[in-house]
Amino acid sequence: MQVLTVLIIILLLVIIVPAVAAIGVYNGLIRKKNAVESAWAQIDTQLQKRFDLVPNLVETVKGYMQHEQEVFDKISEARTKYASSGKVKDIEEADMEISGALSRLMAISEDNPELKANENFNKLQEDLNGIEGKLASARGRYNKVVQSYNTSIQKFPAVILANMMGFEPADYFEVESDEVRKSVKVEF
């Protein structure tokens, strides 16, 4: 009788301990996956704020710079690409395009003293700068939680459960364009 009880206890331990461990690992992976999604939502929120602000900025600038239609078209195309994107890589590309076009727009506006004196333009530029700071912070947080999540699904023993349950690595939010990585040359 005691031997049977010991065998049942051993059998239960062999089944229960790994099951409890698997549940703990699974819940940890879910927590990290949700953190990635939450961090992405913060980036998406800031990008949406920026893309919503851009038309006001463009309309303000248009009155002063009729000859810069190419910049306005690029901004419009980037906004459309962002609105129809769902994947991180597509949104990164739209982000790089809008960043490049906005940089060009700001550089052009620097040559226009009337525009620089426009109160509405200055307020929009200030708002845009605030959003850019929040966006940079959100990107950093996102990449940090992506690193934690990706590391978790690659470590043993979680890798076994992650593969069985279909956990896929998350994409980092990266700058891929050589144009964006180049240093800005400032001349006085």
Z-matrix of the N, CA and C atoms (Angstrom, degrees):
N
C 1 1.438
C 2 1.522 1 111.43
N 3 1.328 2 117.51 1 -44.31
C 4 1.458 3 120.77 2 179.16
C 5 1.526 4 111.36 3 -66.33
N 6 1.296 5 116.62 4 -35.77
C 7 1.463 6 121.14 5 178.85
C 8 1.522 7 109.08 6 -64.20
N 9 1.307 8 117.27 7 -41.28
C 10 1.461 9 121.73 8 179.10
C 11 1.527 10 110.74 9 -64.69
N 12 1.318 11 117.02 10 -41.56
C 13 1.463 12 121.85 11 178.24
C 14 1.520 13 110.60 12 -63.35
N 15 1.316 14 116.84 13 -43.97
C 16 1.468 15 121.67 14 178.80
C 17 1.526 16 110.07 15 -62.86
N 18 1.330 17 117.29 16 -42.99
C 19 1.474 18 121.22 17 178.89
C 20 1.526 19 111.24 18 -63.34
N 21 1.318 20 116.80 19 -39.96
C 22 1.472 21 120.53 20 178.32
C 23 1.524 22 109.87 21 -65.88
N 24 1.305 23 117.74 22 -42.63
C 25 1.472 24 121.44 23 178.69
C 26 1.522 25 110.02 24 -63.57
N 27 1.301 26 118.02 25 -44.76
C 28 1.464 27 121.85 26 178.66
C 29 1.523 28 110.03 27 -62.78
N 30 1.309 29 117.28 28 -44.35
C 31 1.459 30 121.64 29 179.10
C 32 1.533 31 111.10 30 -61.88
N 33 1.331 32 115.91 31 -43.70
C 34 1.465 33 119.95 32 177.81
C 35 1.532 34 111.07 33 -62.28
N 36 1.332 35 116.27 34 -41.81
C 37 1.470 36 120.11 35 179.16
C 38 1.522 37 111.20 36 -64.43
N 39 1.321 38 116.14 37 -39.03
C 40 1.462 39 120.60 38 179.54
C 41 1.536 40 110.15 39 -65.68
N 42 1.301 41 117.49 40 -30.93
C 43 1.464 42 120.97 41 -179.68
C 44 1.529 43 111.24 42 -90.43
N 45 1.326 44 117.17 43 -45.70
C 46 1.463 45 121.27 44 -173.00
C 47 1.523 46 112.41 45 -71.38
N 48 1.319 47 118.18 46 -46.47
C 49 1.470 48 120.14 47 -176.92
C 50 1.534 49 111.47 48 -59.61
N 51 1.334 50 120.09 49 -49.69
C 52 1.464 51 118.76 50 177.62
C 53 1.537 52 112.91 51 -63.85
N 54 1.328 53 116.44 52 -34.64
C 55 1.471 54 119.35 53 179.11
C 56 1.521 55 110.79 54 -65.75
N 57 1.329 56 116.91 55 -44.02
C 58 1.466 57 120.82 56 178.35
C 59 1.528 58 110.05 57 -64.48
N 60 1.314 59 116.76 58 -41.36
C 61 1.472 60 120.43 59 178.08
C 62 1.531 61 110.43 60 -63.28
N 63 1.319 62 117.34 61 -42.35
C 64 1.471 63 121.19 62 179.43
C 65 1.522 64 110.89 63 -63.59
N 66 1.332 65 116.20 64 -40.03
C 67 1.469 66 120.07 65 177.99
C 68 1.526 67 110.28 66 -63.63
N 69 1.309 68 117.08 67 -42.34
C 70 1.470 69 120.89 68 178.19
C 71 1.514 70 111.93 69 -62.61
N 72 1.328 71 116.77 70 -44.49
C 73 1.473 72 120.63 71 178.69
C 74 1.515 73 110.12 72 -63.59
N 75 1.322 74 117.28 73 -45.83
C 76 1.463 75 121.95 74 -179.69
C 77 1.533 76 110.97 75 -59.66
N 78 1.331 77 116.53 76 -47.01
C 79 1.472 78 119.86 77 179.40
C 80 1.524 79 111.84 78 -62.62
N 81 1.326 80 116.73 79 -37.36
C 82 1.470 81 119.99 80 176.33
C 83 1.524 82 111.94 81 -63.82
N 84 1.329 83 116.49 82 -41.39
C 85 1.467 84 120.20 83 178.16
C 86 1.532 85 110.84 84 -64.99
N 87 1.309 86 116.76 85 -41.35
C 88 1.470 87 120.89 86 177.98
C 89 1.528 88 109.97 87 -62.22
N 90 1.329 89 117.32 88 -43.25
C 91 1.469 90 121.44 89 178.90
C 92 1.529 91 110.23 90 -59.16
N 93 1.324 92 116.89 91 -44.30
C 94 1.469 93 120.50 92 -178.84
C 95 1.522 94 111.79 93 -70.67
N 96 1.318 95 116.54 94 -37.20
C 97 1.470 96 119.83 95 176.88
C 98 1.530 97 110.13 96 -63.43
N 99 1.320 98 116.41 97 -41.85
C 100 1.464 99 120.26 98 177.65
C 101 1.525 100 111.64 99 -65.79
N 102 1.323 101 117.15 100 -34.16
C 103 1.470 102 120.55 101 176.47
C 104 1.526 103 110.23 102 -64.44
N 105 1.332 104 117.46 103 -38.87
C 106 1.465 105 121.52 104 176.79
C 107 1.523 106 109.37 105 -62.26
N 108 1.329 107 116.55 106 -46.61
C 109 1.466 108 120.00 107 -179.35
C 110 1.520 109 111.63 108 -64.23
N 111 1.315 110 116.88 109 -38.65
C 112 1.463 111 120.92 110 177.95
C 113 1.531 112 111.18 111 -65.72
N 114 1.320 113 116.36 112 -43.52
C 115 1.472 114 120.10 113 178.62
C 116 1.518 115 110.29 114 -64.47
N 117 1.334 116 116.98 115 -38.34
C 118 1.468 117 119.82 116 177.51
C 119 1.531 118 110.20 117 -64.09
N 120 1.320 119 116.76 118 -38.99
C 121 1.468 120 120.39 119 178.95
C 122 1.531 121 110.86 120 -60.66
N 123 1.329 122 117.01 121 -34.88
C 124 1.468 123 120.04 122 177.73
C 125 1.528 124 111.23 123 -66.78
N 126 1.332 125 116.50 124 -40.98
C 127 1.464 126 120.10 125 176.10
C 128 1.523 127 109.12 126 -63.00
N 129 1.309 128 116.01 127 -46.56
C 130 1.456 129 120.85 128 -178.34
C 131 1.526 130 111.28 129 -60.16
N 132 1.322 131 116.92 130 -40.16
C 133 1.464 132 121.45 131 178.23
C 134 1.525 133 110.88 132 -61.70
N 135 1.334 134 116.52 133 -46.27
C 136 1.470 135 119.70 134 -179.37
C 137 1.528 136 111.52 135 -68.16
N 138 1.331 137 116.53 136 -39.31
C 139 1.470 138 119.10 137 176.83
C 140 1.525 139 110.20 138 -62.38
N 141 1.327 140 116.52 139 -41.42
C 142 1.467 141 119.88 140 179.68
C 143 1.523 142 110.53 141 -63.60
N 144 1.320 143 117.24 142 -41.57
C 145 1.469 144 120.39 143 177.40
C 146 1.524 145 110.11 144 -60.30
N 147 1.345 146 115.28 145 -43.33
C 148 1.460 147 118.83 146 -179.63
C 149 1.519 148 110.61 147 -65.51
N 150 1.325 149 116.54 148 -45.95
C 151 1.463 150 119.15 149 -179.38
C 152 1.525 151 111.60 150 -65.82
N 153 1.327 152 118.44 151 -29.27
C 154 1.463 153 121.09 152 175.95
C 155 1.526 154 111.70 153 -73.32
N 156 1.314 155 117.03 154 -31.15
C 157 1.460 156 122.12 155 -179.85
C 158 1.528 157 111.97 156 -76.00
N 159 1.311 158 116.24 157 -31.18
C 160 1.468 159 121.39 158 -173.80
C 161 1.530 160 113.76 159 -57.56
N 162 1.343 161 120.73 160 -44.29
C 163 1.469 162 118.46 161 -179.53
C 164 1.534 163 113.02 162 -58.48
N 165 1.340 164 116.82 163 -37.70
C 166 1.466 165 119.61 164 177.45
C 167 1.523 166 110.87 165 -64.84
N 168 1.309 167 115.35 166 -40.80
C 169 1.459 168 120.21 167 178.41
C 170 1.525 169 110.54 168 -64.28
N 171 1.324 170 115.94 169 -45.46
C 172 1.469 171 120.91 170 -179.94
C 173 1.521 172 110.53 171 -61.77
N 174 1.326 173 117.59 172 -44.51
C 175 1.469 174 120.50 173 -179.54
C 176 1.522 175 111.20 174 -62.76
N 177 1.320 176 116.50 175 -38.43
C 178 1.467 177 120.17 176 177.81
C 179 1.518 178 110.62 177 -64.67
N 180 1.322 179 116.25 178 -42.86
C 181 1.465 180 121.03 179 -176.96
C 182 1.526 181 111.64 180 -74.16
N 183 1.332 182 117.44 181 -34.07
C 184 1.467 183 121.38 182 -176.28
C 185 1.525 184 112.57 183 -54.30
N 186 1.302 185 115.71 184 -40.14
C 187 1.461 186 119.01 185 -179.35
C 188 1.517 187 113.05 186 -61.96
N 189 1.290 188 117.05 187 -26.43
C 190 1.454 189 121.64 188 -177.83
C 191 1.529 190 112.75 189 -96.96
N 192 1.325 191 116.66 190 -23.63
C 193 1.464 192 119.12 191 -173.05
C 194 1.526 193 110.74 192 -134.40
N 195 1.278 194 116.88 193 71.55
C 196 1.463 195 122.43 194 -179.14
C 197 1.527 196 111.71 195 -61.72
N 198 1.324 197 117.97 196 -30.45
C 199 1.461 198 122.66 197 -173.61
C 200 1.533 199 113.75 198 -79.55
N 201 1.315 200 118.95 199 1.76
C 202 1.462 201 121.61 200 -177.08
C 203 1.532 202 112.19 201 -104.59
N 204 1.315 203 116.35 202 39.38
C 205 1.467 204 121.01 203 -177.49
C 206 1.532 205 112.31 204 -59.17
N 207 1.322 206 118.20 205 -33.78
C 208 1.465 207 121.37 206 -179.45
C 209 1.535 208 110.98 207 -59.80
N 210 1.309 209 117.50 208 -42.11
C 211 1.467 210 121.75 209 179.06
C 212 1.526 211 109.63 210 -64.72
N 213 1.337 212 116.30 211 -43.74
C 214 1.457 213 120.34 212 179.93
C 215 1.533 214 110.88 213 -62.96
N 216 1.329 215 116.21 214 -39.47
C 217 1.468 216 120.59 215 178.79
C 218 1.528 217 111.25 216 -64.70
N 219 1.340 218 117.14 217 -41.49
C 220 1.467 219 120.60 218 179.76
C 221 1.531 220 110.90 219 -64.48
N 222 1.307 221 115.91 220 -38.79
C 223 1.465 222 119.75 221 178.22
C 224 1.531 223 109.84 222 -64.62
N 225 1.310 224 116.00 223 -44.07
C 226 1.468 225 120.54 224 179.27
C 227 1.527 226 111.38 225 -62.52
N 228 1.323 227 117.11 226 -43.25
C 229 1.468 228 121.46 227 178.56
C 230 1.531 229 111.18 228 -62.55
N 231 1.321 230 116.46 229 -41.90
C 232 1.468 231 120.47 230 179.98
C 233 1.526 232 110.97 231 -65.48
N 234 1.326 233 116.87 232 -39.59
C 235 1.468 234 120.24 233 177.75
C 236 1.526 235 110.55 234 -63.30
N 237 1.330 236 116.62 235 -41.56
C 238 1.458 237 120.94 236 178.88
C 239 1.522 238 110.51 237 -64.28
N 240 1.335 239 117.04 238 -42.97
C 241 1.467 240 121.64 239 179.24
C 242 1.528 241 110.21 240 -61.75
N 243 1.326 242 116.42 241 -43.07
C 244 1.464 243 120.19 242 179.40
C 245 1.523 244 110.36 243 -62.33
N 246 1.321 245 117.15 244 -45.14
C 247 1.466 246 121.52 245 -176.90
C 248 1.526 247 111.99 246 -62.68
N 249 1.333 248 116.77 247 -30.33
C 250 1.465 249 119.56 248 -177.52
C 251 1.528 250 112.46 249 -98.73
N 252 1.324 251 117.77 250 4.44
C 253 1.463 252 121.96 251 -177.74
C 254 1.512 253 111.18 252 -91.00
N 255 1.323 254 114.03 253 150.02
C 256 1.451 255 119.99 254 174.72
C 257 1.514 256 111.74 255 -131.79
N 258 1.316 257 116.43 256 -20.34
C 259 1.463 258 120.93 257 -176.37
C 260 1.523 259 110.22 258 -96.30
N 261 1.329 260 115.03 259 150.66
C 262 1.461 261 121.06 260 -179.12
C 263 1.526 262 110.46 261 -57.25
N 264 1.329 263 118.26 262 -45.43
C 265 1.464 264 121.02 263 -177.13
C 266 1.533 265 111.63 264 -62.80
N 267 1.338 266 117.81 265 -40.06
C 268 1.460 267 121.02 266 178.71
C 269 1.524 268 111.25 267 -66.56
N 270 1.321 269 115.67 268 -40.41
C 271 1.465 270 119.98 269 179.44
C 272 1.518 271 110.14 270 -68.83
N 273 1.345 272 117.79 271 -37.72
C 274 1.471 273 121.10 272 174.89
C 275 1.526 274 110.25 273 -57.38
N 276 1.322 275 115.29 274 -44.99
C 277 1.466 276 120.09 275 -178.55
C 278 1.530 277 110.75 276 -63.42
N 279 1.325 278 117.15 277 -44.80
C 280 1.468 279 120.65 278 177.73
C 281 1.525 280 110.25 279 -62.93
N 282 1.338 281 116.43 280 -39.19
C 283 1.462 282 121.42 281 178.46
C 284 1.526 283 110.93 282 -62.49
N 285 1.333 284 116.40 283 -44.50
C 286 1.474 285 119.59 284 179.27
C 287 1.529 286 110.82 285 -63.80
N 288 1.331 287 116.07 286 -40.64
C 289 1.469 288 119.49 287 179.94
C 290 1.519 289 111.32 288 -64.08
N 291 1.319 290 116.76 289 -45.61
C 292 1.469 291 119.13 290 -179.03
C 293 1.524 292 109.98 291 -68.38
N 294 1.330 293 117.45 292 -36.77
C 295 1.469 294 120.07 293 178.25
C 296 1.520 295 111.01 294 -62.69
N 297 1.332 296 116.08 295 -43.88
C 298 1.465 297 119.78 296 178.48
C 299 1.518 298 111.90 297 -63.99
N 300 1.327 299 116.21 298 -43.93
C 301 1.466 300 119.75 299 -179.69
C 302 1.528 301 111.08 300 -66.81
N 303 1.326 302 117.14 301 -39.64
C 304 1.464 303 119.95 302 178.36
C 305 1.524 304 111.23 303 -66.57
N 306 1.327 305 116.66 304 -37.83
C 307 1.463 306 119.90 305 176.67
C 308 1.525 307 110.51 306 -61.02
N 309 1.318 308 115.13 307 -43.55
C 310 1.472 309 119.57 308 178.32
C 311 1.520 310 110.66 309 -64.64
N 312 1.319 311 116.55 310 -41.96
C 313 1.462 312 121.17 311 179.08
C 314 1.525 313 110.73 312 -61.67
N 315 1.312 314 116.89 313 -43.17
C 316 1.470 315 120.75 314 179.30
C 317 1.526 316 111.27 315 -67.03
N 318 1.328 317 116.44 316 -38.39
C 319 1.464 318 119.73 317 178.41
C 320 1.526 319 110.18 318 -64.82
N 321 1.313 320 116.28 319 -41.55
C 322 1.471 321 120.38 320 179.04
C 323 1.524 322 109.93 321 -66.05
N 324 1.328 323 116.47 322 -39.82
C 325 1.468 324 119.37 323 -178.39
C 326 1.529 325 111.93 324 -65.65
N 327 1.327 326 116.69 325 -26.84
C 328 1.461 327 120.16 326 178.42
C 329 1.534 328 111.67 327 -62.52
N 330 1.325 329 116.10 328 -26.72
C 331 1.467 330 120.45 329 179.97
C 332 1.523 331 112.69 330 -85.56
N 333 1.305 332 117.67 331 2.02
C 334 1.452 333 121.11 332 -177.02
C 335 1.528 334 109.65 333 -118.31
N 336 1.333 335 117.62 334 98.81
C 337 1.470 336 120.77 335 -176.19
C 338 1.533 337 113.26 336 -62.19
N 339 1.333 338 117.15 337 -33.98
C 340 1.464 339 119.50 338 179.57
C 341 1.528 340 110.46 339 -64.76
N 342 1.313 341 115.61 340 -41.85
C 343 1.456 342 120.41 341 -179.90
C 344 1.529 343 110.50 342 -67.08
N 345 1.312 344 116.63 343 -42.35
C 346 1.465 345 120.96 344 179.17
C 347 1.525 346 111.18 345 -61.43
N 348 1.325 347 116.81 346 -27.40
C 349 1.461 348 121.29 347 179.94
C 350 1.531 349 112.21 348 -86.64
N 351 1.316 350 117.91 349 -9.44
C 352 1.462 351 122.45 350 -177.95
C 353 1.527 352 110.09 351 -70.77
N 354 1.322 353 115.80 352 122.07
C 355 1.459 354 121.60 353 -176.29
C 356 1.532 355 111.60 354 -63.51
N 357 1.319 356 116.92 355 -41.21
C 358 1.459 357 121.18 356 179.60
C 359 1.527 358 110.74 357 -63.47
N 360 1.337 359 116.26 358 -43.76
C 361 1.462 360 120.81 359 178.42
C 362 1.526 361 110.57 360 -61.31
N 363 1.312 362 116.69 361 -44.48
C 364 1.465 363 120.34 362 -179.34
C 365 1.526 364 111.56 363 -63.23
N 366 1.334 365 117.07 364 -39.20
C 367 1.466 366 120.76 365 178.44
C 368 1.528 367 109.96 366 -66.15
N 369 1.335 368 117.14 367 -44.38
C 370 1.459 369 120.83 368 178.97
C 371 1.530 370 110.98 369 -63.33
N 372 1.319 371 116.35 370 -40.55
C 373 1.464 372 120.74 371 178.85
C 374 1.536 373 110.24 372 -64.77
N 375 1.308 374 116.93 373 -39.73
C 376 1.467 375 121.10 374 177.37
C 377 1.536 376 110.55 375 -64.25
N 378 1.332 377 116.65 376 -44.08
C 379 1.465 378 120.83 377 177.52
C 380 1.526 379 110.63 378 -61.07
N 381 1.320 380 115.89 379 -42.99
C 382 1.458 381 120.87 380 -179.75
C 383 1.528 382 110.63 381 -63.01
N 384 1.307 383 117.01 382 -42.52
C 385 1.469 384 120.47 383 177.99
C 386 1.524 385 111.23 384 -61.87
N 387 1.338 386 117.10 385 -39.45
C 388 1.464 387 120.76 386 177.52
C 389 1.523 388 111.42 387 -63.56
N 390 1.326 389 116.06 388 -43.00
C 391 1.462 390 120.71 389 178.80
C 392 1.524 391 110.29 390 -65.02
N 393 1.322 392 116.97 391 -40.68
C 394 1.471 393 120.27 392 179.48
C 395 1.525 394 110.93 393 -60.35
N 396 1.326 395 117.16 394 -39.43
C 397 1.468 396 120.43 395 177.57
C 398 1.517 397 111.87 396 -64.84
N 399 1.330 398 116.54 397 -43.85
C 400 1.466 399 120.70 398 178.03
C 401 1.522 400 110.86 399 -65.78
N 402 1.318 401 115.94 400 -36.93
C 403 1.462 402 120.72 401 179.38
C 404 1.527 403 110.79 402 -66.10
N 405 1.312 404 117.35 403 -42.39
C 406 1.473 405 120.83 404 178.08
C 407 1.529 406 110.15 405 -61.75
N 408 1.323 407 116.57 406 -41.29
C 409 1.458 408 120.98 407 178.47
C 410 1.533 409 110.85 408 -65.30
N 411 1.324 410 116.49 409 -43.09
C 412 1.473 411 120.88 410 179.86
C 413 1.523 412 110.91 411 -65.10
N 414 1.337 413 117.43 412 -37.75
C 415 1.468 414 120.36 413 177.50
C 416 1.529 415 110.67 414 -63.33
N 417 1.327 416 116.03 415 -43.49
C 418 1.463 417 120.15 416 179.43
C 419 1.520 418 111.65 417 -62.52
N 420 1.337 419 116.65 418 -43.77
C 421 1.464 420 120.31 419 178.46
C 422 1.522 421 110.25 420 -64.21
N 423 1.322 422 117.03 421 -43.19
C 424 1.459 423 121.07 422 179.91
C 425 1.530 424 110.47 423 -58.63
N 426 1.326 425 116.44 424 -50.52
C 427 1.465 426 119.32 425 -178.71
C 428 1.524 427 112.04 426 -62.29
N 429 1.327 428 117.03 427 -32.33
C 430 1.463 429 120.58 428 178.07
C 431 1.531 430 110.61 429 -67.23
N 432 1.339 431 117.62 430 -45.03
C 433 1.462 432 118.84 431 -179.84
C 434 1.531 433 111.18 432 -72.46
N 435 1.327 434 117.72 433 -29.65
C 436 1.469 435 120.61 434 174.91
C 437 1.529 436 109.21 435 -64.25
N 438 1.326 437 116.22 436 -43.33
C 439 1.466 438 119.47 437 178.74
C 440 1.529 439 110.68 438 -60.86
N 441 1.311 440 117.24 439 -44.27
C 442 1.462 441 121.19 440 179.99
C 443 1.528 442 110.72 441 -63.18
N 444 1.327 443 116.34 442 -45.12
C 445 1.467 444 120.86 443 179.66
C 446 1.524 445 110.96 444 -64.22
N 447 1.328 446 117.08 445 -49.23
C 448 1.468 447 120.55 446 -178.64
C 449 1.534 448 111.28 447 -60.92
N 450 1.323 449 116.14 448 -39.53
C 451 1.467 450 119.71 449 177.76
C 452 1.526 451 110.02 450 -64.30
N 453 1.315 452 116.61 451 -40.99
C 454 1.461 453 120.59 452 -179.41
C 455 1.523 454 112.71 453 -62.23
N 456 1.310 455 117.38 454 -41.16
C 457 1.472 456 118.98 455 -177.67
C 458 1.522 457 112.12 456 -79.09
N 459 1.334 458 117.32 457 -5.87
C 460 1.459 459 120.91 458 179.37
C 461 1.530 460 112.31 459 -103.49
N 462 1.334 461 117.25 460 -14.25
C 463 1.462 462 121.03 461 -177.45
C 464 1.523 463 111.34 462 -84.79
N 465 1.330 464 114.99 463 145.97
C 466 1.452 465 121.13 464 176.29
C 467 1.519 466 108.75 465 -78.99
N 468 1.276 467 122.08 466 139.52
C 469 1.457 468 130.74 467 3.79
C 470 1.535 469 113.35 468 -91.64
N 471 1.346 470 117.00 469 -1.49
C 472 1.466 471 119.93 470 -176.40
C 473 1.525 472 112.33 471 -61.02
N 474 1.341 473 117.10 472 -29.02
C 475 1.457 474 120.11 473 -178.94
C 476 1.534 475 111.42 474 -58.92
N 477 1.305 476 116.77 475 -34.55
C 478 1.471 477 120.52 476 179.87
C 479 1.526 478 109.66 477 -65.07
N 480 1.317 479 115.45 478 -51.04
C 481 1.462 480 120.52 479 179.94
C 482 1.535 481 110.72 480 -65.60
N 483 1.332 482 116.99 481 -40.90
C 484 1.471 483 121.06 482 -179.73
C 485 1.529 484 110.60 483 -60.37
N 486 1.310 485 116.82 484 -43.20
C 487 1.471 486 120.24 485 178.63
C 488 1.521 487 111.23 486 -66.36
N 489 1.316 488 116.86 487 -41.87
C 490 1.466 489 120.61 488 -179.81
C 491 1.531 490 111.70 489 -65.61
N 492 1.329 491 116.21 490 -35.47
C 493 1.462 492 120.84 491 -175.91
C 494 1.525 493 113.33 492 -94.09
N 495 1.318 494 118.18 493 0.90
C 496 1.462 495 121.13 494 174.91
C 497 1.520 496 115.68 495 78.55
N 498 1.323 497 117.88 496 25.90
C 499 1.462 498 120.26 497 175.72
C 500 1.529 499 108.36 498 -72.98
N 501 1.311 500 116.38 499 122.39
C 502 1.466 501 121.84 500 -179.71
C 503 1.521 502 109.83 501 -104.56
N 504 1.343 503 118.07 502 147.60
C 505 1.461 504 119.55 503 175.47
C 506 1.532 505 110.55 504 -61.40
N 507 1.307 506 115.87 505 144.62
C 508 1.468 507 121.44 506 177.28
C 509 1.525 508 108.58 507 -88.81
N 510 1.323 509 116.03 508 151.87
C 511 1.464 510 121.49 509 178.00
C 512 1.519 511 109.87 510 -84.61
N 513 1.324 512 115.05 511 140.28
C 514 1.460 513 120.41 512 172.22
C 515 1.521 514 109.14 513 -75.44
N 516 1.317 515 116.26 514 155.28
C 517 1.454 516 121.35 515 172.65
C 518 1.522 517 105.63 516 -91.05
N 519 1.338 518 115.43 517 104.64
C 520 1.468 519 120.70 518 -173.21
C 521 1.516 520 111.13 519 -119.32
N 522 1.315 521 113.90 520 155.24
C 523 1.452 522 120.83 521 171.08
C 524 1.520 523 106.12 522 -96.32
N 525 1.332 524 116.59 523 117.77
C 526 1.459 525 119.82 524 -176.64
C 527 1.520 526 113.10 525 -105.57
N 528 1.291 527 116.67 526 -17.30
C 529 1.456 528 120.50 527 -174.00
C 530 1.528 529 111.21 528 -77.79
N 531 1.320 530 116.61 529 130.35
C 532 1.465 531 120.90 530 175.09
C 533 1.517 532 110.45 531 -63.42
N 534 1.338 533 116.71 532 -30.20
C 535 1.461 534 122.30 533 -179.86
C 536 1.523 535 109.78 534 -61.70
N 537 1.321 536 117.23 535 -42.62
C 538 1.453 537 121.48 536 -177.50
C 539 1.526 538 110.98 537 -72.75
N 540 1.332 539 117.09 538 -30.97
C 541 1.459 540 120.84 539 -177.44
C 542 1.523 541 113.20 540 -79.76
N 543 1.306 542 117.07 541 -17.91
C 544 1.472 543 119.19 542 -178.32
C 545 1.522 544 110.30 543 -67.07
N 546 1.319 545 114.97 544 146.38
C 547 1.443 546 120.17 545 175.66
C 548 1.519 547 109.43 546 -71.92
N 549 1.316 548 114.30 547 146.74
C 550 1.457 549 119.32 548 177.57
C 551 1.519 550 107.87 549 -83.22
N 552 1.311 551 116.22 550 129.70
C 553 1.460 552 120.60 551 179.59
C 554 1.527 553 108.37 552 -90.61
N 555 1.314 554 115.68 553 121.71
C 556 1.449 555 121.03 554 -179.66
C 557 1.509 556 108.76 555 -111.41
N 558 1.317 557 115.62 556 126.91
C 559 1.464 558 120.40 557 178.96
C 560 1.528 559 109.12 558 -122.92
N 561 1.325 560 114.56 559 139.76
C 562 1.468 561 120.03 560 178.62
C 563 1.510 562 109.53 561 -113.55
